[in-house]
Each structure stands twice: as C-alpha cells, then as structure tokens.
C-alpha cells in the first residue's frame, strides 16, 4: 500500500485581512430626539366627510422614525390613540405672508423645512386649483403651484390658492407653522372624537422612536400640547351648546347660492362670544 501519510496535528484556517468599515457602526438604539412641536387643527367638513376630527401633523430630526400619539382629557391619565410612522414635511415661514385675494399671484410663501429635512416638489396650476398641493400655513389652508429651492430645505412657493376649504385668509408672520400634507398622507394622524367633546381641552404627547423602531421615549419626560376641540369638521354643530362652552363659531364662506333659514333661539351673549356667519361671495 502506497500513498501520502498526513500526520495528525492541529490545524487552523488561513488568516485573511479584514476589510475596513465604510463608516461608523449602526446603533439600533440611537436616541430619536424629541418630536417637533406638532401642528394640531380641525379641518372643514369637506375634508372630514362630516366627522368631527382633530388632525395632527408631526415630524422629527435625522434619527426620528415616528411617534406614538397619546391623548388625555385631564392632562394626567393618557391613552394610546395611535402611531405616526412617517415624518411630515413640516417647517416654518421665513418671511411674512400678507393677506391677499384668491388666487394670490403677487406674493411668495417662503418656508424653511430644516426641522423635518423635508422636500417639496412643484405641481401644475391645475394641481394648485384642485388643492392637490394642499398645505397648512399658520391656520390657513393654501395650495401652491411652484416650489423653488432657495437653499438647503428652504423654498419659495408661488401661485397661491388662499383660504382653501373655507379657511380664513389672513396675514402670517415669519415663524408661523407650515406643513405640506394631504388627507391621505401617512404623516397625518386623524383622531375622531365624539361630538360631546366639543369645547373640551385635550392634551397630546408624542413620544418618538428612532429609525429602527427602537428607543421609545417615556411619556413622563415629555411636555404636552393642549388643544380645545371646536367641532368644525362636523357636518352640523350644536351652535348653542358650543357658544355656551365659549367656543367661537365660524362656518366659513358661502361658495354657491343657497336658500336657507336658521333659528338660533334666544341666547344670552357675553363678552367673548363670536358669531360669524361667513362671507357672501
């Protein structure tokens, strides 16, 4: 019998050189940072389908992956209402936007989206007219045609449709809140509440989690955002009950010819009541 005899011993694998990393190692437990100050508002019935809803727009920094939405009626006991999994295109105005007639072809809406690292795209004039480019601007809903990048995360918006969905056209100062959104935007949280809550103050906390879905913040260390529910998204509102709670009523502008009558019955008005029956256009 012939052949090669291999002695029994200890062997090791060949030691290869290690590749250098392309960057810093990923940390799945990185701190998400606080959620930016949210935009909380109630849209008109045309956007809610007649439901009484409050809408919340939220965003965060580079490591922020979303947030939970906790709501309280007393500022003490909170209940989980849902989760926002994607940040909004949220920012602030960098210059004053004056009140103007609709459509507004003279003014520029200048915004800075640094806080959310958001990006804006242009649309067509038809998109603007159809409110496809719907945005929140200091309480007024607007739509725009052209978004011109002026610096990192900063834009000038032109051809503005003002007072969308009956919101009041007004002047907005630099620093006012801005967000580009839509009714089906995943960054928009829609909370439906019972009509009996009209006039009730609610408190909102938004603990963030990071881009890996980890490192959820504790409620205890977060400040609450308070908001008084108005019921403006409902198809109908108990006006007398709302006024009795001190909630101002503004039913928006009449866009088509109507024939109607209303009997508000007898009420005792005190300082602070605001009965606004809208503008005939």
C-alpha positions as MATLAB code, in Angstrom:
seq = 'XXXXXXXXXXXXXXXXXXXXXXXXXXXXXXXXXXXXXXXXXXXXXXXXXXXXXXXXXXXXXXXXXXXXXXXXXXXXXXXXXXXXXXXXXXXXXXXXXXXXXXXXXXXXXXXXXXXXXXXXXXXXXXXXXXXXXXXXXXXXXXXXXXXXXXXXXXXXXXXXXXXXXXXXXXXXXXXXXXXXXXXXXXXXXXXXXXXXXXXXXXXXXXXXXXXXXXXXXXXXXXXXXXXXXXXXXXXXXXXXXXXXXXXXXXXXXXXXXXXXXXXXXXXXXXXXXXXXXXXXX';
ca = [
       0.000    0.000    0.000;
       1.470    3.270   -1.047;
       0.372    6.890   -0.533;
       0.994   10.045    1.416;
       0.643    9.885    5.129;
      -0.613   13.088    6.760;
       0.443   13.429   10.367;
      -2.232   14.025   12.942;
      -1.970   17.532   14.452;
      -3.597   20.883   14.994;
      -4.661   22.959   12.014;
      -6.116   26.458   11.630;
      -7.859   28.314    8.853;
      -5.949   30.821    6.787;
      -5.990   34.269    8.397;
      -7.328   36.826    5.890;
      -7.087   40.593    6.170;
     -10.213   42.354    7.467;
     -11.988   44.950    5.402;
     -12.300   48.408    6.904;
     -15.798   49.677    7.662;
     -17.444   52.176    5.337;
     -18.481   54.385    8.238;
     -19.478   54.448   11.867;
     -21.257   51.305   13.068;
     -25.045   51.420   13.186;
     -26.608   51.895   16.588;
     -30.153   50.465   16.645;
     -30.771   52.180   19.971;
     -29.767   55.693   18.909;
     -31.725   58.450   20.663;
     -34.573   59.561   18.329;
     -34.675   63.082   19.716;
     -37.867   64.915   20.614;
     -40.801   65.210   18.249;
     -41.056   68.717   16.794;
     -43.861   70.949   18.063;
     -46.866   69.415   16.262;
     -49.459   71.158   14.149;
     -52.912   70.464   15.616;
     -56.038   71.674   13.827;
     -59.565   70.770   12.765;
     -60.381   70.938    9.052;
     -63.733   71.680    7.462;
     -66.393   69.042    6.829;
     -65.340   68.871    3.171;
     -62.119   67.180    4.316;
     -63.523   65.030    7.119;
     -66.643   63.762    5.372;
     -68.733   65.227    8.179;
     -66.877   63.521   11.022;
     -65.656   65.519   13.988;
     -61.909   65.042   13.807;
     -58.747   66.707   15.013;
     -55.699   66.318   12.751;
     -52.102   66.126   13.986;
     -49.024   66.716   11.830;
     -45.700   65.673   13.385;
     -42.048   65.295   12.425;
     -38.597   64.952   13.954;
     -34.877   65.044   13.277;
     -32.498   62.758   11.374;
     -32.804   59.781   13.772;
     -36.544   60.219   14.427;
     -38.558   57.396   12.882;
     -42.046   58.286   14.092;
     -44.015   58.654   17.289;
     -46.888   57.295   19.297;
     -49.904   59.537   19.895;
     -51.155   59.675   23.479;
     -54.207   61.788   24.350;
     -55.643   62.893   27.696;
     -58.700   64.917   28.689;
     -57.331   65.909   32.081;
     -53.586   66.215   31.470;
     -52.919   63.334   33.837;
     -54.230   59.990   32.553;
     -53.208   59.314   28.948;
     -54.450   56.715   26.475;
     -52.714   55.475   23.334;
     -54.612   56.757   20.298;
     -52.324   55.548   17.521;
     -48.930   55.830   15.851;
     -47.338   58.053   13.220;
     -44.762   56.074   11.243;
     -43.513   58.733    8.869;
     -42.500   62.333    9.429;
     -44.288   65.235    7.776;
     -42.793   67.890    5.521;
     -43.005   70.426    8.306;
     -41.341   73.764    8.906;
     -41.866   77.480    9.446;
     -42.341   80.623    7.406;
     -39.155   82.641    6.910;
     -40.938   85.837    5.860;
     -44.308   87.472    6.415;
     -47.125   86.418    4.088;
     -49.763   89.181    3.800;
     -53.471   88.610    3.369;
     -54.469   88.667   -0.291;
     -57.281   87.819   -2.666;
     -57.547   84.300   -4.037;
     -55.752   83.321   -6.235;
     -52.673   85.128   -4.975;
     -50.282   85.699   -7.882;
     -48.310   88.522   -6.274;
     -46.967   87.093   -3.014;
     -44.354   84.454   -2.216;
     -44.715   81.944    0.595;
     -41.150   81.438    1.884;
     -40.652   78.368    4.080;
     -37.839   76.535    5.874;
     -38.243   72.760    6.347;
     -34.946   72.207    8.185;
     -36.671   70.825   11.299;
     -38.074   67.876    9.305;
     -35.499   67.816    6.484;
     -38.484   67.877    4.147;
     -38.502   68.339    0.393;
     -41.150   69.990   -1.781;
     -41.995   69.439   -5.441;
     -43.769   71.721   -7.874;
     -47.125   70.957   -9.425;
     -49.206   72.475  -12.188;
     -51.642   75.341  -11.926;
     -54.419   72.767  -12.233;
     -52.936   70.945   -9.236;
     -52.930   74.156   -7.233;
     -56.518   74.964   -8.227;
     -57.662   71.460   -7.256;
     -55.851   71.710   -3.872;
     -53.569   68.801   -4.767;
     -50.668   70.810   -3.278;
     -52.558   71.408   -0.023;
     -50.540   72.958    2.804;
     -51.066   74.314    6.305;
     -49.927   77.907    6.781;
     -50.469   79.427   10.212;
     -54.060   78.126   10.425;
     -54.967   78.905    6.813;
     -55.030   76.130    4.226;
     -53.294   77.069    0.985;
     -52.279   75.353   -2.232;
     -49.366   76.296   -4.478;
     -48.102   75.664   -7.996;
     -44.319   76.193   -7.989;
     -41.740   75.320   -5.309;
     -38.357   76.930   -5.941;
     -35.391   75.710   -3.874;
     -33.501   78.722   -2.470;
     -31.170   76.942   -0.009;
     -30.971   73.566    1.734;
     -34.533   72.685    2.864;
     -35.731   76.235    2.012;
     -38.304   77.039   -0.668;
     -40.253   79.884   -2.241;
     -43.827   78.890   -3.119;
     -45.726   80.875   -5.750;
     -49.170   80.989   -7.368;
     -51.048   80.511   -4.149;
     -54.663   79.464   -3.736;
     -55.685   81.113   -0.496;
     -58.343   80.144    2.057;
     -58.758   76.581    0.825;
     -61.849   74.754    2.097;
     -63.275   77.919    3.640;
     -60.393   78.678    5.995;
     -59.922   82.340    6.821;
     -57.421   84.213    4.657;
     -55.047   86.130    6.894;
     -51.582   87.579    7.286;
     -48.965   85.195    8.683;
     -45.728   86.230   10.357;
     -42.277   84.724    9.957;
     -42.029   81.735   12.285;
     -45.639   80.614   11.713;
     -46.086   76.864   11.301;
     -46.131   75.318    7.831;
     -46.622   71.780    6.525;
     -47.285   70.207    3.159;
     -49.845   67.430    3.612;
     -52.873   65.688    2.198;
     -55.935   63.942    3.688;
     -54.354   60.533    2.974;
     -50.803   61.500    3.919;
     -49.221   58.772    6.134;
     -47.631   61.503    8.257;
     -51.088   62.879    9.124;
     -52.858   61.470   12.181;
     -56.653   61.789   12.158;
     -58.373   61.406   15.519;
     -62.170   61.082   15.550;
     -63.850   62.154   18.774;
     -67.491   62.239   19.960;
     -69.476   65.438   19.428;
     -69.982   65.667   23.183;
     -66.271   66.561   23.440;
     -66.754   69.899   21.631;
     -65.333   72.607   23.864;
     -63.208   70.101   25.772;
     -59.474   70.693   26.106;
     -57.295   67.701   25.243;
     -53.628   67.141   25.930;
     -51.338   65.420   23.441;
     -47.962   63.765   23.988;
     -45.885   62.371   21.128;
     -43.090   60.064   22.370;
     -40.724   59.400   19.495;
     -38.897   56.252   18.431;
     -35.848   56.019   16.201;
     -35.488   54.952   12.571;
     -35.072   51.322   13.716;
     -38.350   51.431   15.673;
     -36.417   51.355   18.956;
     -35.582   53.660   21.904;
     -39.179   54.781   22.500;
     -39.274   57.858   24.713;
     -41.032   57.868   28.091;
     -44.224   59.874   28.498;
     -43.066   61.183   31.859;
     -40.308   63.340   30.393;
     -42.395   64.964   27.668;
     -44.354   68.205   27.663;
     -47.971   68.078   26.466;
     -49.541   70.109   23.680;
     -53.012   71.356   24.653;
     -55.830   71.942   22.193;
     -59.506   72.863   22.627;
     -61.806   70.835   20.380;
     -64.048   73.028   18.197;
     -66.157   70.533   16.260;
     -65.644   72.432   12.991;
     -65.179   69.238   10.990;
     -68.689   68.004   11.740;
     -71.480   68.223    9.195;
     -73.510   70.063   11.812;
     -72.702   71.697   15.118;
     -74.898   72.395   18.116;
     -74.304   76.142   17.989;
     -75.988   76.999   21.280;
     -74.109   74.273   23.150;
     -70.824   75.349   21.607;
     -71.370   79.013   22.443;
     -72.319   78.102   25.987;
     -68.892   76.487   26.293;
     -67.235   79.647   24.996;
     -66.207   78.119   21.653;
     -66.233   80.656   18.784;
     -68.172   79.596   15.696;
     -67.046   80.338   12.128;
     -68.885   78.426    9.411;
     -66.683   79.646    6.565;
     -67.577   81.223    3.241;
     -70.623   80.555    1.046;
     -69.279   79.395   -2.312;
     -72.609   78.605   -4.032;
     -76.062   80.153   -3.983;
     -78.272   78.716   -1.273;
     -81.693   79.320    0.241;
     -81.804   78.618    3.948;
     -83.126   79.829    7.246;
     -81.983   79.352   10.775;
     -83.493   79.912   14.188;
     -80.818   80.236   16.843;
     -83.484   80.721   19.510;
     -82.836   83.150   22.320;
     -79.352   83.223   23.763;
     -77.595   85.333   26.333;
     -74.404   86.677   24.752;
     -71.484   87.615   26.932;
     -68.108   89.105   26.156;
     -66.077   86.608   24.176;
     -68.853   85.158   22.026;
     -68.107   85.294   18.304;
     -70.979   84.520   15.914;
     -69.554   84.607   12.398;
     -71.957   83.607    9.640;
     -69.279   83.737    6.973;
     -68.819   85.832    3.836;
     -71.191   86.004    0.914;
     -69.149   85.604   -2.274;
];
